[in-house]
């Protein structure tokens, strides 16, 4: 395992690290050593989680050895819980690392990465009772009802106590080394199922003495959860992975919404408790629950309901807005203050217990709604202070809905909201607790300035890392116009016009034809998605087939559902359609900020391109958005000085940019992946818009003023991608797939097994029937007929003009013909919409706007009616029947060429020498292919292409190749490769080679 010295500390890393990974670990180490906060962005696929773990644990290990062994001491705690302590010495003052991510499925992936490292800290993962409880009755419950039932069983004595809870102490004493090998939620549940101890209390006890704790965000953000952790916060390290949504999560955690239906349910439960307590008192003289307390609770709730209904609402759109501190005035009128709130919460806790006992008798497991009101009181009266009210706005909104009893007509209901507009209040406690460092990391944190400003923490250490891919693996472009020259702009001024929707549809028809396998299309909103698809499905006067039908000819469509419950089935639908060989793949129509935009890894064939159809601005009339903008605009005036404060307009724009970056991040998921990022909106051509795109994408963005140029360059990109990257990998990476399912079900247990398996299994595409061996194999799939030389006819043109055309041959049983158009050969299919735009350059005409030079200007040759494709593939032999492996060898052999060999041996440039060198080069390639793995050989081919095209520095190429050839069994390759390097680079190569020996 390689070891890297980073800022004076040796870091073991399981692989040869890339430069970007070294830089990332240096930033992590700097943050830990300097006791500073860090904001670190690194694209998905760059190994940021592994780097974060290795650097953090290496730093922790440098302070002293990891913790080993625990023992249990019996305490006198009121809840009957024992205490845990170390059985072996642990040096005092060692930092505890708390590693958090958004969901447990993401934590599961992190623990898998931990297993790859050489570090074995004592660790534990924290989870909820819903995930960890194994008690037959309690595990059927949910929320606080489950928590209350669990606590009640644990407090009992003797045979009435939960048997799993009572076995925790004995199991920990018998297994003191639990957690010294990585364990996950499933491992803890398996331990409980097999040996008896409660998994929940195992994790709760162990977290006090471990080196690193893994948990979801809410264990740090939610004050209640955070206070339940028995950690030494002083000098601790807090890590937030996948932190791109952290600001909104913090704000939501500090806010509440109280709809009228919830308030009505609370009143109903209070009434039920009155009846139950009276019944108990009369039947068994049980006076543990006082009916008068529940009657008082009901009266307060009724009065609150009346006050909310009396609040004046100016209009349905504006609602009624009050300053944040108004909530204290409202509650004070109900005699609810900080002092009385604690008594009220005790009453609610009694009500919850009473309802739970009643439900158990009836074998029902309904959720106690009164618990929600208790949480509202916790939010309002946090720490017994009211000063944080200035960061809030109180708002009452009217909503129309159907009558609950099924009667006709609509019912108007109201919702009282108390929205936090300063996410930093959830983070402000960390400096006060003496936390050493807070590290936030994700693949999409840009724009960073607004992110840091929102959280109100100082982040002196920042990083926007590049990707580990080469420039040949990404195509990024702004498409400003469609096939007919209509401008793409999804703003409210044009998005509802028929011309815009048809032009966008015709563009997607062309893109669906060009892009192989999976295509993702993101809309700014569900409204625009529905409008466009509805338009595309309707027939136009000019064509007998709709735009939707033409899209479906090339790719099977899937539409992201609005309902979360239907999301899992839509993913399965996309999986099955990707495997369907009757089309060239599938297209997933989704929305920015939706579940598709952040959850699945659309790696390899599952996502070869992503289309962004516009800027996903939040609804400007939405009350929460409007009030947030107003709040930010008022901040500079409130501070009384001009300072760098995020304005409402800046926040509004940057939120849209961050949503775009999150959607774009669905493709190019690892170092061998490749894909296209297509911005179909002219506004992305503006410099300030591009500056807010993720830093690793910015250098690759080109702006196109003609759609024909887009078709030409995209087709060439995918042709080259298939050649240099090898055949498409037909399996999707595992990361994050389970997270989606967790959010689409009420319980995280449902359907979880589906996501343990490969979500996207291999898809095979048979060769086109009767296809000519002289045609490029990158064009041989049934739908891959687009000419990268031809002009593009608008997709809404139903037929092809026959002027200046002649048919020169038909090859396929499906009627695919080769046609000469203006002296070029174009491949036509029976659909007749395969020819491209008429606005690209005519033969001999040079476009002023051409960004990428067209293919060779040499005169096209026609031999027996067959178009010579070789001139467009660098005269390589990739069109022969040798298959994918043969094509990769051809590319490589052009780089390992006679010119390289003769520079060392001073051979004459005659045909004999050339033949000898070619033979030696082929023999060397055979040895390389034999010694390297398939993935390494793909890398080698890529480096050879980079050597030929000069797309990478020669030093970087030689260093990469020397890494590939490191190891005793590859030493002959390492030495022999020098023969193919120009003499002036010998010393540089020898330097790299010596490092590997």
N, C-alpha and C positions, 0 to 999 in steps of 0.2 A: 504494500500500500504506500503510495507516494506521500512524502512529508514536505510541507512548505513552511518556511520560517516567515511568519507574518508579524511584523512589529515586535520582534524578539521572542515570539512564542511559536513553538512547533505545532503545526496543525496537520493531523492525519486526514487525508482525503482519499476516498475509495477509488478515484480515477485520476488520470492525468487532467489537471485543471486547465480550463481555458483562461486566457488573460482576463476576460470579464469576470470570471469567477474569483480570480485572485484579487481583483479590485474590490469586488463585493465583500469578500472576507476581510480585506483591509479596513473597509469602512465599518464593518461590524466590530472589529477589534478596536478601532479608534474610539468608537462610541463607548465600549465597555471600559477601556483604559482611562479615558478622559472624563468618565461619568457624565456623558452628554447624551442627548436624545438624537435619534437618527430617523430620517425619512428616506427609504431605499426602494427604488423602482427597478425591477429587472424583469424582462419579458418572460412569459411562460415558456418553459423549455430550456431555460438557461441554468437550471439547477439551483435556484435561489434557496429553496427549503434545505437542501443538503448543505449548501454553503453556510447558511445561518446556523444550522445545528452544529456543524463541525467547528466553526469559529467560536461559537458561544461555549461549547463544551470544552474546547481546548483551553480557552481562557479560564473557565471554572476549574479545570484540572490543574492549571498552573498555580492556583491558590492552595491546593492541597488535595489529597486523594478523595475519591467519591465516598459517599456514605455506605456503610455495610451493616446489616443486621438490625433488628428491632426486637423489643420485648414489650409486653403489656403490663401495666401497673393498674391495680384496682383502685378506683377513686371513689369519692363520695358525692358524685354529681347527682343532681336531682333527677336527671333523665335516665339514670342507670347506666350511662355509657362509661366504659373504662377509658383509660388514657394510655397512650403509646409513648415509648421512649427508646433511645438508642441503647443497644446492648454492647456496642463497641464505640470507641471514642470517635467523636466528630469534632474537628477543630471549630471553636466558636467563631462567629462572625463571617462564616462562609455565605456567599450570596445564594439565595434561592432564585431559580429561574422559573418564571411562569410563562408558558408558551400557549398562546390562545389563537384560535381561528374561529370562523363564523359558525361552522356546524361540526357535528361529530364525524361526519363522513370525511371532512377535510382533516380533522385530527387523526383519523384512521390512516390517511395517506402520509401524514407527517411521521407517525410511529413506524410505518413501513420504511420510510427514509432513514429513521434512526437505526433500524436493523441493518442497514447497509454500511453504517459507520463502524469504526473500531471502538467507539466510546460506549461505555456501559455505566452511566450514572444510575443511581437509584431513582426510579421514576414512578409516577402513578398518573392515571387519567381520571378526571372527575366527570361524573355524569349525574343525571337526574334519577329520581326513583322510578320514573316511567321506563327508563332504559335498563336500570339495574335491579329492580325489585324482583324477587323470585317467590315471594309469598303467594300462595294460591289465590287468596281473596284480594289482597291489597293490590296486586299487580293489575287487576282488572279496572282499578279506579284511575282517576286523572286529576292533575292540578293539586290545589291545596287540599281537596278532599282526600286524595291519596296520602299527602304529607301528614295530615292530621290523624288519619287512621294508622299510619306507620308509627307515629310518635306514641299514640295511645297503646299500641301493642308492646312497644319497647319499654314503656314505663311500668307495665304490669309485672307481677312477680310470679315465680314458680311456673307451673305448667301453662298458665295463661299468657306468659310472655312469648313473643315471637321466637321460635326455636332457631331461626337463622341468625338473629341478632345475638343470641346468647352464645353462639359458637365462634364469634369473631375473635375473641380473646385467645381461645385455645388454638385456633388455626394460625394466628400470627406468631404465637410462641413456638409452635411446631415448625413454622415456615418463616424464619426471620429474614430470609434473603428474597422474599417476594418483592418484585419490582426492580431487581438488579439485572434482569433480562427484560426487554421491552414487553409490556402487556397492554392489551387494548380492552375496550368495553366488552367485547365478545369473550375475551380470555377470562375476565373477572366473572362474567355470568356463568361460564363453563365451570370455573372453580366452585362457585356457589352451588351449582346444580349437582356437581359430582361429590363435593366434600361437605356441603352444608352451610358454610358461613355466608352472611349477607354481603353481597358484592358492594352495595351502597356504603355500608359502614366500614368495609375493608378499605375502600378508597378514601373515605372521610378520615379514618384514623391514620393511614399511611401518609397522607399529604402533609402532615405536620413535620415529617422528618426526612423528606426526600430532597434530592438535588434539583429535580426539575418536575414541574407539575404541568400537565396538559389539560386544557379546559376550553370550553366555548367562551366567546367574548363576554357573555353576561356575567361571568364570575368576577370580572374586573369592573365592568361598567355599572352593573346594578349594585347599589349600595348594600342592599340586603344580602345578596350573595357574597359580596366582598367582605362584609363584616362576619360572615359565617366561617370564613377561611382563617385558620389558626396558623398564620405565617408570620415570620419576622419580615415586615415590609422594609425595614431599614436596610439599605444596600442591596435590595432585590433588583432583579432585571425583569422587565415586562416586555413581552414580544407579542405584537399583533400581526399575525400573518393574514394574507388576503384582506388587507385593511382598506381596500378602495371604497367600501361602504361605511366605514367607521363613523364618519361625521353624522350621517343620517341615522345610524343605529344609536349613537349617543343621544341625539336629539329626541328620537322616538322613545327611548328608554326613560327620558325625563319628562315626557308629556303624557296626557291622557285624553280620551274621548269618552263622554258619558251620553250615549244615545238614550232616547226615551224608552225604548223597549227594555234596555238593561235596568234602568231605574224602576220600571214597572215590575220586572222580575224580582228585584231586591225587595220591593214593597210586599210582593206576594210571599216571598220567603219569610219576611219578618212576621207576616200574619200567620203563616204556618207554624212558626216557632211559638207564637202566643198560644195557639191551640194545643200544640204538643206539650208545652210546659204545664198548662192547666190540666190536661188529661193525666199527665204523670203525677201531679200533685194530688189529684182527686183519687186516682186508682191506688197508688202505692205510697202516698205521702212523701214523694220525692220532691224536695225543695231545693235541689242543686241548681235549678234554672228558674229565675224569677220572671214571670210573665210581664211584669211592669217594665223591666229593662227592654224587652222586645217591643213592647207597646210604645215606649219612648223612641226607640230606633225607627219604628214605622212612622211615627208622627214627624220626625225630622226629615225622613225621606219624602213624605207627602208634601211637606212645606217646601222642600227643595224643588220638587216637581212643579209646584205652583209658581215659585219664583222664576224658574226658567221659562215657563209658559207666558209669564207676564212681561218678559223683557221685550222692549220695542225693537222691531226689525224694520229697517228702512226699506229694503227690497230683498227679494229672494236671492239675488246674486251677491249683494254685499253683506247680508246677515246683520248681526249686531256684534260689534267689536269693542272691547274694553281693555284698558291697560292691564298688564299682568297682575299687579297687586289687588285688582278688583276681586279676585277670588277670595281673598281674606275678608273683604267687606261682606261678600255674599254669605260665606260660612259663618261669619260672626253674627249676622242677623239670625242665624239658626242656632246660636249659642254653641257653635263648634269652634273651639280655639285649640291651641297646642295642648293645653292642659286637659280639656274635655275630650280631645281626639283619642287620647290613649285609653280612656274609659270606654269610648265608643268602639274602639278596635277590640277591646276585651269582650264586649257584648257580641260583636260579630264573630269572634272566635268561638264563643259558647254556642251561638246559633249554628255555626258550621258543624260543630261536633254533634249537636242535637239532630240536625238534618241528616248527617252521615249515619248516625245510629238508626234513625228512622228508615233511611234508604236501604240499609243492610237487612233490616227486618223484611222489607219488601223485595229484596234482591234486585234493587235498581242502583245504578251508579251515576246519577246525574251530577253535574258540576254545580257547586254552590256559587251563585252569582254575587252574594254579599261579599265574598272574598275580594271581588274586583273593586268594590267600594272601599274596602280596607286598604287596598294598594293605592287608591287615589289619595286617601288621607296621608299615606306615607310619602307620596310625591309632593304634596302641598306643604306638609309640615316637616320637611327634612331637616334634621339637626336642631329642631326647635326654632329655626330662624325663618324670617320672611324676606330677607334681603335679596334672595335669588329671584323674587317675583318680577324684578325689573327686566329680566331676560325673557319674559313670557308675554303672550297676548291671550286674553280670554275671548272666546268667540262662540256665538250661538248661531247655528245654521238651521234653516227649515228644509226638510226633505219630504217629497211626496212619495207615498208608497201605497200598496194595496192593503185593503182591510184584512186583518188577521183571521176573521171569522168567515172569509170567503164571500162576504156580501159585496154588492156592486159599489162602484165609486172608489175614490182615492182618499187616503188619510194623510194629513200633514203631521209629521212628527218633527221634534227638535233634538239637536245634539249640542251638548255643552262641551267645548274643547278648551284645553289649556295647553297651548303649544310652546315648547321651548325653542328659541331661536339662537341659542348660544350652546352648541354642542360641547364647548370646552368645560362646562360645569361638571360633566361626568369625568373629566380628566384632571380637573384642578386639584383634586385631593392627592394625587400621586407625589408631587413635590413636597407637600406637607407631611406625607408619610415617610419621607426620606428615601424614596425609590432612587436607585442609582442611575438607571437608564431606561428609557422607553423607546423601543425600536418598532417602527411601523414599516411594513413591507408589502408589496403587491406587484403584480405585473402591470397595473394601470393606476398610478397615482397622479399622473399629469392631468391638469396643471397643478404643480406642487405648491405654488405660492398661496393659492386660495385654500388649499387643503390644510396647510400649516396655520393659516390665519384663522380658519374656522375652529380649530381645536385649541387655540389659545395656549399652545406650548411652544417653547423655543426649540427649534430643530437646527442646530448649527451644522450638523453633518447630513448631507444630502447626496443622493446618487441617482442618476438616470442612466442606467446601463444599456449598452447596445445589445443586440441579439447575437447569438453564436452562429447564425447562418451567414452565408456569403451573399453578395449582391445578386448572384444569379438565381437565388432561391426565392426572391420576392419581386413581384410586380405591383407597384402602387401608382395609381393615376387618378387625376380629377377629370371626369368626363363632363364637359360643360354643355354639350349639345347631344341630341339624339340622332337617329338615322336620317331623319328628314331635315335636320338643322335647327329644330326647335330647342330653345334653351331649357336646361334643367334647373329648376328652382322650386323647391317644395314649400316656399313661404305661403302664407294665407292668400296672397294676391293671385297666385297662379295654380295652387295645388288642386283647386276644384274645377279647373277648366278641362274640357274634354280633350283638347289638344295636348296638354301636359300628360294626362293619364295614358292616352294612346301612345305618345312618344316614349314614355317610360316602359310601357308594355312591349313595344316593338324592340326597344333596346335589350330588354331581358330575353326576348326571343333569340336575338343574336348571341347574347352572353350564354344562354343555356345551350346553344349549339357549340360554342367554342370551348367552354369550360368543361373538363372531364369530370365524371363522378359527381361529388356533392357540391351544391351551390347554395349559399346562404344569402337571403335578401332581407335586409332590415329596413323597416319603415319607422318614421318618427312617432307614429301613434297607431292605435287600433283603428281609429276613425279613417285615417288615410289608407291603411291596409284594406279595410272593407270597401272603401270607395273605389280604389284601383282595381281590386279583383272583381268587383261587381261590374265595372266598366269593361274589363277585359273579357268577361264572359258573354257580354252582349255582342251581337253581330253588327258590323258596320255596313254601310251601303256599298263600300268599295270591295268587299271581300265576302266570299261564301263561307269562310271559316273565321272563327273569332281568334283574338290574340291568345286567349287562354288555351284554346285547342292547339295552337301552334307551339305554345310553351310545353304543353303536355306531350307533343310529339318527340321532344328532345329529353325532357326530364319529368319524372313523376312528381306531382306537387304535394306538399304537406303544409298546412296552415296552423300556426301557433294558436291554440284556443285561449279564450279569455278566462275560462274556468280552470282553476288549478287542478281540479279533480280529473280533468280530461288530458292533462299534460303528459302523463306517463304513457297513455295510449298513443298520443301523437308521436312520441319518440319511437315507440315500437313500429309505428307506421312508416316513419322515415327509415328505420333500419331495414325493414322488409323491402321498401322501394329501392334502396341502395343496392340490394342484392338482385333485384329484378333485371335480368339481362335483355328484356325487350326494349329498354331505353338506355340512354347513355348516363344514367344516374338519377338523382333526385334533387329537387329544389325545396328548400325550407323557407317559407315566408313567415317572418317573425317581426317583432317590434323591439326597438331599443328600450332598455330597462326591463324587458320581459325575462322570462325564465331561460329562454334559449340564449340570451345575450350574456349570461354569466352562470354557467353551471356545467355545461358539457364541454369536453375536449373534442372538437371536430378535427381530429388529427388525420393526416394522410388523405385517403380517398373520401373520407366523410366530409371534408370541407376544403375543396381546392380553391375556392374563391368566396369572398364576402362582398356584397354590394350594400353600400349605405345610400339610401335614396334621399336623405335630407338630414337636417339638423333637428334632433329631438328636443326642442324646447318644451318645457313644462307648460301646461295650460295657463296662460297669463291671467285669466279671470278666476282661476282657482283661489279660494280664500287664503289657503295656507301659503301659496306661492306669493300672492299679492302682499300679505302681511310680512313675510320674510324679507321681501325687497324693501318695503317701507322701514322695517326694523334696521336693516343694514344702512340704509341711506340716512337714518337719524343718528347713527353712532358717532360720526365725527363731530356733530354739533353737541352731542351729549358730553363728549370728552373736552370740549372747549378749546381744542387746538387742531391744527392741521397735521394729521399723521397718516401713515400708510394703513388705511383701513379698507377692507373689501367693500365696494359699493354694491347696491342691489343689482344693478345692471351687469356688473362684472360677475357676480355670483350666478346670475341667471344664464349668462353665456357659458361660463365654465362648467356648469352642471350639464349643459348639453354636450359640450366637448368631452367631458368625462364619460358620459353614456356612449358616445361614439367610440371612444378608445376601448371601452369594455366590450362592445360588440365586435370591433375589429380584431380583438385579441382571441377570437374563437378559432382562427386559422393560424397556420405555421406554429405548431405546438412543440416541436423538438428540432434538433439540429439537422436531421435528415429530411425534414418536411419542406415543402415548398407550396406557395400559393399566391393568389392575387388579391389585392385590396382595391376596390373600385368605388370611388366617391362620385355618385351621380347627382351632383348639385354644384352649380357654378360658384357658390359661396365658399367652397373649399379651396378655390384658387386664390383667395385673399390671403396675404402673408400672415395676418394676425390669426386667421383660422388655422392655418397650417402650423403655426407656432404652438398651438394648444393640442396638436396631435402628439401621441407618444413619441418621445425623442428618437427611438430606434427606427421609426418609420419615416421620419421627416426627410432624411437624405435621399430616399428612394422615390419621393413623390414627383411625378411629372404632370404637367397640365396639357390637355389635348383639346384643340379647337375644332377638330373634325372627328366624327365617329369612325370613319374609315381607318384612321391612324390607330385608334383603340383596337379595332378588330385585327389589324395587321400585327401590331406589337404583342397583343395578348396571344394570338395564335402562335407566333414565333416563340413566345415565352413558354407556353405549355408543350410545344414541340421539343424545345431544348430541355425543359424540365423532365420530360419523360426519358430523354436520352441520357442526360447527365446524372439524374437522381436515381435512375433505374426504374423498374416497374413499381407502380403504386403499391404501397404497403396497405394491405386490406384488413387491418385491424385497428380499432380505435384505442387510444391510451386509456387506462383505467381512471386516471385522476378525476375526481370531482363528480363522477356520474351518480354516485349514491346520494349526493347532496340534493339533487333535483327531486328525487323521490321522497326525501324526507320532507320537503316543503309542499308536496302535493297530496300528502295524506295527513290525517289527524294524528296518527301515531307514527313514530319513526320506524316501527317494526314492520309495517306493511310493505310488501313487495321488495324488501331490502335484498332478498336473495337474488332477485333479477339483476341487480346491479353489482353483485359479486362476480358474475360471469362477464365475459367480453360482451360489451353492448353492441358493437358493430363487428360481426364476424365476416370472414372473407367473402368477397364477391368476385366471381370470375366472369370475364367477358369473352365469349367465343369470337374467333375471327370471322370477318364478313365472308359470306359464301362466295366462292369463286373469285376471291380478291386476287389481284395481280401481285406477284412477288416483286415487281419493279416499283410498286408504290411504297411510300414510307410506312413503316410499321407503326409510327406514331399517328398515322391517319387511317389505320385499318379497322377500327371498331365501327360498328354499324352506323353510328350517327356522326362519326368524326370525319365529315366530308368538307368542312369549310376550307376554302382556299385562302392561304395567307398572302397570295399575290393579287388576288382578284379584287374587284371593287364590290362594295356592299350595297345591295339593293334594300331599300326600306322593307322591314319585315311585314308591313301591311300591304306590300305589292303582291297581288295574287298570282301573277304570271311573269315570265321573263321575256323581255323584248328579244326578238330573233334577229334584229339587224346586225350585220357584220358577224354572224355566228355560223358555224357549221359543225355538225356532229361528226366526230372522228372515231367513235367507238363506244360500245356498251360492254360492261363487264359483269354486272351483277344481275342475279335473278330478280332483284327488286327494282331493276330499271335504272341503276346508277350509270350515268353517261359522262363521257369526257367531251367537253365542248371547247372549241377555240373561240375566244372572245377578244377582239382587238389584238390578235397576235399572242394571246396567252391561253393557257389551258385552265379551265375551271371545272371543278367537280360538281355535278348537279345530282340531286336526289329526286325521287319521284314526288317529294313534297313541293318542289319548285320554289321554295322560299329560301334556298341555301345560298344564293348569290348575294354579294354584299354591296354596300352603299355606293351610290353613284356620285358622291361628293368627294371621293378620294382622287388622287392625281391620275390623269390620263397618261398613256405611254409617252415617254419623252418629255413630260411636263414636270417641272420641279416645284413642289409646294413650298411656299414661304414659311408655312407653319409646321412643316415636318420636323418632329423632335428626334425621331430615330431614323437613320438613313435606311432607305429601302434595300432589298437584296441586290445582288450584283447586277450592274447595268449591262453586262454582256448580252449579246443577242441570244434570245432563247432558241434552243435547237429542238427540232421535232424529228424523231426517228421512227419511221413506220407508225406514225400516228400516236406514239408514246411520248409524253412530255418528260424531258430529262430533269429529274428532281435533284440529282446529285450536286448540281452547282449551288444549291441552297443549303447543302449540308456539308460544306467545306470539302467536297469531293471524297467524302468518307464512304465506306462500304456498308453503311448502316441500313441500306435498303435491301440487302441480300436476305436470304432466308435463315440467317444464323440466329435470329432471335435477339432478345434483350442483351444477353451476355456478350454476343458478338458485337453489338453496336457499341457497348462500353469499351471493348477492346480496341475497336477501330479508332475511337476518339483518343484513347490513351496512346495508341501506337503512333498517332500523328505527333504527339508531344515527345515521345521517346523515338526520335527520328534520326535518319542518317546524319543530319547536320550536327546534332549533339555529339554523336559518336566520333565523327571525323575531326571535331575540334580537339579531341584528346590524342587521336592516333595520326593526325595529319594525313588522312587518306585523300586521294583525288576524288573529285566529285563525278566519278564515272558510274555507269550502270551496274558494273560488277560489285563495286564497293557498296552501292546502294542496296543491292540484293542481299549481300552478306549482312549489312547492318539491320535490314528489315528482319532477316531470319533470327539474328541474335536478339533483337528487340522483342519479337514474338515469343521466343523461348523464355526471356526474362519475365514477360508478362504472365506466361503460364506458371512460372514459379511463384510470382506474386499472388496470383489467384489461388494457388494451392496453399500458401502459408497464411494468408489473411482470411478473416471471417468475411461473411457476405457484407456486413455493414462496413467493415474496414475497407473492403475492396471498393465499395461505393465512394467512400471518402477519398481513396487513392485516385479513382477516376476523376473526381471533382477537382483534386489538386492538379492533376495533369491538364485538365481543361483550363484551369486558372493560369497554369504555366504557359499554355499556348496563347490564351487571349489576353494575358497580362492584367487580369482582373484582380490579382493579389500581388503583394510585394514578394520578390524572389526569396527574401530571407524568411518570410512567414511560411512560404510553401515548403522550403527545405526543412525548416524546423518541424512542420507538421508531418512531413514524410519520414523524417528521422524518428519521430515518435512512433509512427506506424511500424517501423522496422526495428524497434527496440526489442531486446530479448535474445537469449542465446540461439534459439532455433531460427531467428530471422537475421542473424549477423551476416550471412552471405549476401542477403538482399541489401543490407545497409552498406556493405562495402561495394557491391557491384553497381549500385545506382549511381555512384560517383562517376562511372564511365559515361553516363549520359548527361552530365552537367557541364556547361561551358567552363573552361579552365579558370576563368577569373573568379568563379564562385567556389572553387575547390576548398580553399581555406575556410570559408564560411561554413560549408557543409561538414567539413571535418570537425569543426568546433562543435556543431550540433551533434554529430555522430559520437564524438568522445564523451559528451554528456550522457549518452544513452548506454554506454558500455560500462 
